[in-house]
């Protein structure tokens, strides 16, 4: 299993490749938001690691995945916001519990 950082350019390219086939470098660049030169440079590295196979034609270069066992690591921006929001709610709940506990302690002391 290959683990890839979810925010890396490799992950952007892999997500496009997993979503659409057949595809060439120009279309990958358009869909990933990277330049054609960046895509070609990254794909050469991925080809060297054995992740993809580049089929070069005179006018286009098609990409074929050689592996399909990719795991994307890291949190997306939406997940990060949810975690922060949840953490704030947890702090509020802890303060409320402490206040309620203090009220109950006072009642028991004077009963």
Buried (B, 14 or more C-beta within 10 A) or exposed (E): EBEBEBEBBBBBBBBBBEEEEEBBBEBBBEBBEBEEEBBBEBBEEBBEEEBBEBEEEEEEBBBEBEEEEBEBEEEEEEEEEEEEEEEEEEEEEEEEEEEEEEEEEEEEEEE
